[in-house]
Amino acid sequence: MARKRSIALAAGTVAALTALALTAVPSATARETNRSGPGNVFVYRVPTHTAADAQTLTGAGFDLLEHRRGDALFVLGDARDGTRLRLLGFAPEVEQTMPDPAQAPLRLRPKSGQLPAGDPNETYDGGYHTVNAHYAHLDHVASQHPDLATVVTYGQSWRRQNGRPGGYDLKAVCITKRTGSDCALSPNSAKPRFFLMSQIHAREITTGEVSWRWIDHLTGGYGSDQDVTALLDSTEIWVVPIANPDGVDIVQQGGDNPLHQRKNADDSNGSGCDFTGQIGVDLNRNAGTHWGGLGTSTDPCSEVYLGPQADSEIENTALEGLFRNLYPAVRGPGDTDPAPADTRGIMITLHSDASMVIFPWAHDHTVHTGNDAALRALADKLGTLTDYQSGQAGEILYDAAGGTDDWVYDKLGTASFTVEVGDSDSRGCSGFTPAYSCQDSYFWPKMKPALMYAATHARAPYTTTATDD
């Protein structure tokens, strides 16, 4: 049975909300009331006063964005969400008005199913690349640089596995100067490995473009760029440009007005979500590490729906299988058990748009890993290179359990980071769908030195200190 979006609140919060409702319902602001369309959505700036406010917003079913400015968090929603925020005692302000994504025409997919593969120039919203374009790009790079690039299919998306239209394979590329058993799916590799992934949250479309440029920088620079050549001679670089292709397929159907899909396309747990919710499971809350903790929801229509059980989603189990094939498990089970100092490898998952570098633990910022000093040192250096804030998630954003970076560190001991690609300089490149021109003019010049630094430290990340260059 389809389930409508529910609001799961603690008893005390419900009582407080009821008391407020009996007195007076706060009215929408003029900006909300005078919106140009009946379904426009807003980015609300929500001042907070305690760390628990983030969990209150999550528990109430709000679409809490990966963004913070001082003590203010940001919520995506319509005018009704603005009213609900006021009923909970918050004072939201409209930061940005966005057109109604539900009104966007579905411009891309023919009735027969997904688009035919093979065109790396297939784009939407001014130049952002579709899933098929990303996959065609991988194939093109491998054909042009067979000594450097190897494409690996590591699984299937939920739609594809279940025979739904528009499903995709899950693909990665390994880039290195091939010798011997390089790029083999074995954790006992001759070279250290640096892993970059993007768009596990589908609507964060800048992240896929960073991965695209990273691939081109490496394959195009070998033999002519001294740093790239040295890196590929010594290190395997793995890239998953689209970790959530079903979700990205939904996003790209909006054409020049991309849809705001965050989660995957798994609607088996509830398909009756209204305008303010969406189908699917949040893959970055579903990983089997501290599953069900802070920053998650059991409401299938919530943007942070954790799924029916840990690792219930095929996109996650396939990705975790790839990680296990690339990195040996070297860490004990306790939260404070350290990975050995000589552990090799780094994983970075790209998100947007908080302008932050985050490291484990994300599930609880009051608990530190056994490799905290080295992780902080690396994150601080990456933050310096990008002009981003660095810290554990709950220290600088909010706690969130069941994420990719926590899983990789927890289960394998590999140094793991989330980089929130954002507009730290207020250049007009903020949000999920900044002008495509921001990719080359702003984001890539910011991210390239950070990725090169991280990749060159994959050989010994836990020897990094605060004084390292």
C-alpha positions in Angstrom: 0.0 0.0 0.0 1.3 3.4 -0.9 2.1 5.5 2.1 1.8 9.3 2.4 4.6 11.2 4.0 4.4 11.1 7.8 5.9 13.5 10.3 7.7 11.6 13.0 8.2 13.8 16.0 9.1 13.2 19.6 6.2 13.4 22.0 7.4 16.6 23.5 7.7 18.2 20.1 4.3 17.1 19.1 2.8 18.6 22.3 4.6 21.9 21.7 3.5 22.0 18.1 -0.1 21.3 19.1 0.0 24.1 21.7 1.2 26.5 19.1 -1.4 25.5 16.6 -4.2 26.1 19.2 -3.1 29.7 19.6 -2.2 31.0 16.1 -0.8 29.6 12.9 2.0 31.7 11.6 1.3 33.1 8.2 3.5 32.8 5.2 5.7 35.7 4.3 4.9 38.0 1.5 7.6 36.5 -0.6 6.1 33.0 -0.2 2.5 34.2 -0.7 3.3 36.1 -3.9 5.3 33.3 -5.5 4.8 33.1 -9.2 3.6 29.5 -9.3 1.5 27.3 -7.1 4.3 24.8 -6.5 7.4 26.9 -6.3 9.9 25.8 -3.7 12.2 27.8 -1.6 15.6 27.5 0.1 14.9 28.6 3.7 17.6 29.9 5.9 16.8 28.6 9.3 18.7 30.1 12.3 19.4 27.4 15.0 20.3 27.7 18.7 21.4 24.2 19.7 23.0 21.2 18.1 19.7 19.3 18.6 17.9 21.6 16.2 19.4 19.7 13.2 17.9 16.5 14.5 14.6 18.2 15.2 14.5 19.3 11.5 15.4 15.9 10.3 12.9 14.1 12.5 10.2 16.4 11.4 10.8 15.3 7.8 12.3 18.5 6.4 14.7 18.4 3.4 17.7 19.6 5.4 20.4 20.6 2.9 24.1 19.9 3.2 24.9 23.5 3.9 25.5 25.7 6.9 26.3 29.3 7.4 27.3 30.1 11.0 24.4 28.9 13.2 22.0 28.8 10.2 20.9 25.6 8.5 19.1 25.4 5.2 15.8 23.7 4.3 14.3 23.0 0.8 10.6 23.2 0.7 7.4 24.9 -0.3 5.3 27.5 1.5 3.7 24.8 3.6 7.1 23.8 4.9 7.7 27.4 5.8 4.6 27.4 7.9 5.6 24.1 9.6 9.0 25.5 10.4 7.3 28.4 12.2 5.0 26.1 14.0 8.1 24.3 15.4 9.4 27.6 16.7 11.9 28.4 14.0 12.2 31.7 12.1 12.9 30.7 8.5 13.8 33.3 5.9 13.6 32.8 2.2 17.1 32.6 0.8 16.3 31.6 -2.7 13.1 31.0 -4.8 13.3 28.1 -7.2 10.8 27.2 -10.0 8.5 24.3 -9.5 10.4 21.2 -10.6 7.2 19.2 -10.9 6.2 21.4 -13.9 9.4 20.6 -15.9 8.8 18.7 -19.1 10.4 15.3 -19.4 12.6 16.0 -22.3 15.1 13.2 -22.5 13.8 9.6 -22.4 11.6 8.2 -25.2 8.6 6.0 -24.3 10.5 2.9 -25.0 12.9 3.4 -22.1 16.3 4.9 -21.5 18.2 6.8 -24.1 20.6 4.8 -26.3 24.1 4.9 -24.9 27.2 6.2 -26.7 27.0 10.0 -26.9 29.4 11.9 -24.5 27.9 15.2 -25.6 24.4 14.4 -24.3 23.7 17.2 -21.8 21.0 19.0 -19.9 20.7 22.3 -18.0 23.3 24.2 -20.0 25.9 21.5 -20.3 25.7 19.0 -17.4 26.3 15.5 -18.6 23.7 12.7 -18.5 24.3 9.2 -17.1 24.7 7.9 -20.6 27.2 10.7 -21.5 29.3 9.9 -18.4 29.4 6.2 -19.4 30.2 7.0 -23.0 33.0 9.3 -21.7 34.5 6.3 -19.7 34.4 4.1 -22.8 35.9 6.9 -25.0 38.8 7.5 -22.5 39.5 3.8 -22.3 39.6 3.5 -26.1 41.9 6.5 -26.5 44.2 5.5 -23.6 44.2 1.7 -23.4 47.5 1.8 -21.5 46.0 4.0 -18.8 42.3 3.5 -18.4 40.2 0.4 -17.7 36.4 0.5 -17.3 34.9 -1.9 -14.7 31.2 -2.7 -14.3 30.7 -3.5 -10.6 27.0 -4.0 -10.4 23.5 -2.9 -11.4 21.2 -0.1 -10.3 17.9 -0.9 -8.5 15.8 -0.3 -11.7 18.0 -2.4 -13.8 18.1 -5.3 -11.3 14.3 -5.2 -11.0 13.6 -4.9 -14.8 12.3 -1.4 -14.5 12.7 1.0 -17.5 15.6 3.4 -17.3 18.0 1.2 -15.2 21.7 1.3 -15.6 24.9 -0.7 -14.9 27.2 0.7 -12.2 30.5 1.7 -13.6 34.0 2.7 -12.5 37.2 3.5 -14.2 40.7 2.6 -13.1 43.4 5.0 -14.3 47.1 4.2 -13.9 50.1 3.4 -16.1 49.3 -0.2 -16.5 51.9 -2.8 -15.5 51.6 -6.3 -14.3 48.3 -6.8 -12.3 47.3 -3.2 -12.1 43.6 -2.5 -11.8 42.9 -6.1 -10.7 40.0 -6.5 -8.3 42.2 -7.6 -5.5 43.0 -5.8 -2.2 46.6 -6.9 -2.5 47.6 -4.3 -5.1 51.2 -3.4 -6.0 50.3 0.4 -6.0 48.3 2.4 -3.4 44.8 3.4 -4.5 43.0 6.7 -4.5 39.2 6.5 -5.0 36.9 9.4 -6.0 33.1 9.0 -6.3 30.3 11.4 -7.0 26.6 11.8 -7.2 25.5 9.3 -4.6 23.1 12.2 -4.0 21.7 12.5 -7.5 20.8 16.2 -7.4 24.3 17.3 -6.5 25.3 17.5 -10.1 28.4 19.6 -9.8 30.1 16.6 -8.2 29.8 14.5 -11.4 31.4 17.2 -13.4 34.4 17.4 -11.0 34.9 13.6 -11.6 34.6 14.1 -15.4 37.4 16.7 -15.3 39.5 14.7 -12.9 39.4 11.8 -15.4 40.4 14.1 -18.3 43.1 15.8 -16.3 44.8 12.4 -15.6 44.5 10.8 -19.0 45.2 13.9 -20.9 48.2 14.9 -18.7 50.2 11.7 -18.6 53.5 12.2 -20.4 53.2 16.0 -20.5 52.4 17.0 -17.0 55.2 15.9 -14.6 53.0 15.6 -11.5 50.3 13.6 -13.3 52.9 11.3 -14.9 54.5 10.6 -11.5 51.1 10.0 -9.9 50.0 7.5 -12.5 53.3 5.7 -12.5 53.0 5.1 -8.8 49.2 5.0 -7.9 46.0 3.5 -9.1 43.2 6.1 -9.4 39.6 4.8 -9.3 36.6 6.9 -10.2 32.9 6.3 -9.9 31.4 9.3 -11.6 27.8 8.4 -11.0 27.1 6.3 -7.9 23.4 6.7 -8.1 22.5 6.5 -11.8 18.7 5.9 -11.3 18.5 9.0 -9.2 20.5 11.0 -11.7 18.2 9.8 -14.5 15.3 11.3 -12.6 17.2 14.6 -12.1 18.1 14.9 -15.8 14.5 14.4 -16.9 13.9 18.0 -15.9 16.1 19.2 -18.7 16.9 22.9 -18.1 15.0 22.7 -14.8 16.5 19.6 -13.1 14.4 17.7 -10.7 15.5 17.6 -7.1 15.8 13.9 -6.6 18.4 13.1 -3.9 17.7 9.4 -3.3 17.7 6.3 -5.5 14.6 5.1 -7.4 13.6 2.2 -5.1 9.9 2.8 -4.5 9.2 -0.7 -2.9 8.9 0.8 0.6 6.4 3.5 -0.3 5.4 5.2 -3.6 2.7 7.7 -2.5 4.9 10.6 -1.5 3.3 14.0 -2.0 5.0 17.1 -3.4 7.2 17.7 -0.4 8.6 14.2 -0.3 10.2 11.8 -2.8 10.5 8.1 -3.4 13.7 6.2 -2.8 16.3 5.4 -0.2 19.0 7.8 0.8 22.1 5.8 -0.1 24.2 8.0 2.2 22.1 6.9 5.2 21.8 3.2 4.2 25.4 2.0 4.6 25.8 -0.7 7.3 27.8 1.4 9.8 26.0 2.8 12.8 22.8 2.4 10.7 19.8 4.0 12.2 21.7 6.7 14.1 21.5 10.4 14.1 20.4 12.3 10.9 18.2 9.5 9.6 14.5 8.9 9.2 12.2 5.8 9.0 9.7 7.8 6.9 10.0 6.4 3.3 9.3 9.8 1.9 11.9 11.6 3.9 15.0 12.8 2.1 17.1 11.0 4.7 15.1 7.7 4.6 17.5 5.0 5.8 15.8 2.1 4.1 14.2 -1.0 5.6 17.5 -2.4 6.8 21.2 -1.7 6.6 22.7 -2.1 3.1 19.3 -2.9 1.7 20.1 -1.0 -1.5 21.9 -2.7 -4.4 23.8 0.4 -5.3 25.4 0.3 -1.8 26.1 -3.4 -1.6 27.7 -3.3 -5.1 29.8 -0.2 -4.1 30.9 -1.9 -0.9 31.8 -5.0 -2.7 34.0 -2.9 -5.0 35.6 -1.3 -1.9 36.3 -4.7 -0.4 38.0 -5.8 -3.6 40.2 -2.7 -3.6 41.2 -2.3 0.1 42.2 -4.9 2.7 40.3 -4.8 6.0 43.0 -3.6 8.6 41.0 -2.0 11.4 39.4 -3.5 14.6 35.7 -3.2 15.2 35.7 -0.5 18.0 35.1 3.1 17.2 38.5 4.1 18.6 40.4 1.2 17.1 43.1 2.7 14.8 44.1 1.5 11.4 47.8 0.8 11.3 50.1 3.7 10.5 51.3 2.1 7.3 47.7 1.6 5.9 47.5 2.7 2.3 44.7 4.3 0.3 42.3 7.2 0.4 38.6 7.4 -0.5 36.8 10.7 -1.2 33.1 11.0 -1.8 32.0 14.3 -3.3 28.8 16.1 -2.2 27.5 19.6 -2.4 27.3 22.4 -1.5 28.4 23.1 2.1 32.0 24.0 1.2 33.5 21.6 3.8 35.9 18.7 4.2 34.5 16.1 6.5 36.0 12.9 8.0 34.8 10.1 10.3 33.1 9.8 12.5 30.0 11.4 10.9 27.6 9.4 13.0 28.6 11.1 16.3 31.0 14.0 16.5 31.7 13.4 20.2 33.5 10.2 19.3 36.9 10.4 17.6 38.6 7.7 15.5 41.9 6.1 16.4 43.4 7.9 13.4 41.9 11.3 14.3 45.1 13.4 14.2 46.1 12.2 10.7 42.6 12.5 9.3 42.3 16.1 10.8 45.7 17.0 9.3 44.7 15.8 5.8 41.3 17.4 6.0 42.8 20.7 7.2 45.2 20.7 4.2 42.4 19.9 1.8 40.4 22.7 3.4 43.3 25.1 3.0 43.6 24.3 -0.7 39.9 24.7 -1.3 39.2 27.5 1.3 36.7 25.1 2.9 36.0 24.4 6.6 37.1 21.0 7.9 36.1 18.8 10.7 33.8 15.9 11.7 30.3 16.3 10.3 28.7 17.2 13.6 31.4 19.7 14.4 30.7 21.8 11.4 27.5 20.7 9.8 25.3 18.0 11.6 25.7 14.4 12.6 24.6 11.8 10.0 24.8 8.0 10.4 25.1 5.4 7.6 27.3 7.3 5.2 29.9 6.1 2.7 32.9 7.7 4.4 32.1 6.2 7.8 31.6 2.7 6.2 34.9 2.7 4.3 36.8 3.7 7.5 34.8 1.5 9.8 34.9 -1.8 7.8 38.3 -1.4 6.1 40.3 1.2 7.9 40.9 3.2 4.7 41.3 7.0 5.2 38.0 8.5 4.0 36.6 11.9 3.5 33.5 13.7 2.2 34.3 16.9 0.3 31.3 19.2 0.1 31.9 21.1 -3.2 30.5 24.6 -2.7 30.8 28.3 -3.3 32.9 29.5 -0.4 33.6 32.8 -2.1 30.0 33.8 -2.9 30.6 34.0 -6.6 27.1 33.1 -7.6 28.0 29.4 -8.0 26.0 28.1 -5.0 23.2 25.5 -4.9 22.6 22.1 -6.5 22.4 23.5 -10.1 24.7 26.5 -10.5 25.3 27.8 -14.0 27.3 25.3 -15.9 30.0 27.9 -16.5 30.9 27.6 -12.8 32.4 24.2 -13.4 35.4 25.4 -15.4 35.6 29.0 -14.1 35.4 28.1 -10.4 34.9 24.6 -9.1 37.5 22.7 -11.1 40.4 25.2 -10.5 39.5 24.9 -6.8 39.2 21.1 -6.7 42.2 20.1 -9.0 45.0 20.9 -6.5 43.1 19.3 -3.6 42.5 16.0 -5.5 46.2 15.9 -6.6 47.3 16.5 -3.0 45.0 13.7 -1.7 46.0 11.3 -4.5 49.7 11.7 -3.8 49.1 11.0 -0.1 47.3 7.7 -0.8 50.6 5.9 -0.2 50.7 6.7 3.5 47.8 8.9 4.7 48.1 8.1 8.4 51.7 9.5 8.5 50.3 13.0 7.6 50.9 15.6 10.3 49.7 19.2 10.7 53.1 20.5 9.5 53.2 18.4 6.3 53.3 20.2 2.9 
